[in-house]
């Protein structure tokens, strides 16, 4: 019998830290190799130039930003995230992840999306039990589940 994710999900949105770039790109590629669609924030047209930078450098620039609520780029990224989550069948939170990633998963859950956690939580998080439909400690464990 096919698992729930295989039956329902064709498109995944991956949410994670910008500093987790290598793992996000690895997961994106491996899910696509299994025949699924993936939406990755690293592939947004608005991130075309920033993605070329070292993740640490890009995040330092982002974190030093002042008056971020009025920045056009920030608003564009938020809108792209909102649309992408809306298009996805399931949202993956790939740990480690920051506040924005956790908010995105909460938004997805509110939309009725299937939510998946990949990674080991650093400390007990009871909220994860409310949000996530399925949890995996590693990318490999998740991929094996998808490929069954």
PyMOL commands that set and color helices and strands:
alter all, ss='L'
color gray80, all
select helices_A, chain A and resi 4-8+18-33+41-43+45-47+50-52+55-63+68-70+72-87+99-110+126-131+139-147
alter helices_A, ss='H'
color red, helices_A
select strands_A, chain A and resi 11-15+37-40+90-94+114-118+134-136
alter strands_A, ss='S'
color yellow, strands_A
deselect
rebuild
show_as cartoon
